[in-house]
Amino acid sequence: MEATRRVFSGTASEIFGEKALSIDKFTRSVGYKRLAEATYKIIPEEEKKILHAYADGINAFIENVGGSDASANLLPPEFYIFGVTGDNLKPWHPVDTLALSRLISLHLTWNF
């Protein structure tokens, strides 16, 4: 999910290097994150509660990796490969879920 978040946020090149710069430029011009933020402002409170519950679950997993009540001892391997740790991992936000759905929608249309 972190790699995908980097793609829809236009920050993939921060961890994948210069080869991902064209992806960042494309996704920033499409504006997945900007569209998701605008959508979040206008959706009903009930839907925001659902999105927050989903984000809370993701964040609880991340916060508890390696803990005594942990559901996992380590983050997935790709996190370590690209130097993403719990210390530099931003919490998942409901806007991230909306941006992800925009990214998936575009790819499903085959219209880009």
Steps between C-alpha positions, in 0.01 A plus 500: 500500500787737572639463148156567353455801730830632369369461145169682549667768711767566239785412738609162361837638392586570864542128557533355149737761362515702182344226287167568675508874433282472188239313705507778760455767236207313345321431827547856622357633176199267532470610860380188676577644842348838418181335370483275806534798734219682319283187514564453871372849573160428342422139592245429774619455859392136501735425212780689675448277806543190283816639340640592842429152636689347207793741550499428875539129429796556270664737747443261792678226307795726423525630857492150647748323274750331727306577819385250760149488349630527146328343204841500329860505616627701205369729230481341153846452339455774240492757778850407611633471145408862431591635843144561617467431871239569763695817583463659155165347408213746503169385643238393248228761458149465356611726214756232409220248454309740275813574296568129465148445369558776242822332388326165467212659310731653242683174447177307462380730223807434285447855389832667573 
